[in-house]
Amino acid sequence: MIKISYPLNKLLTAIARQHQMKESLTEQELVGHELTPAECAALKAGDTGKLYELGANPYLIRRVFRHRFTI
């Protein structure tokens, strides 16, 4: 069964719409989103593999973390 995280994908969609590529996200960019501690840690680290495991859409991961995309 594939796990999907709506809050995680919602945040990644918002960043992708800004047409910005990131190495990682800041604490300020995470404020106001209902993310789990594991999701926050993966976003702050720019850990694309972990984001995929946590339910992030691979397309969105690639749009935001293109330089780090390794899935």
Secondary structure, DSSP 8 states (H G I E B T S, - for coil): -----HHHHHHHHHHHHTT---SS--HHHHTTS---HHHHHHHHHT-HHHHHHTT--HHHHHHHSGGG---
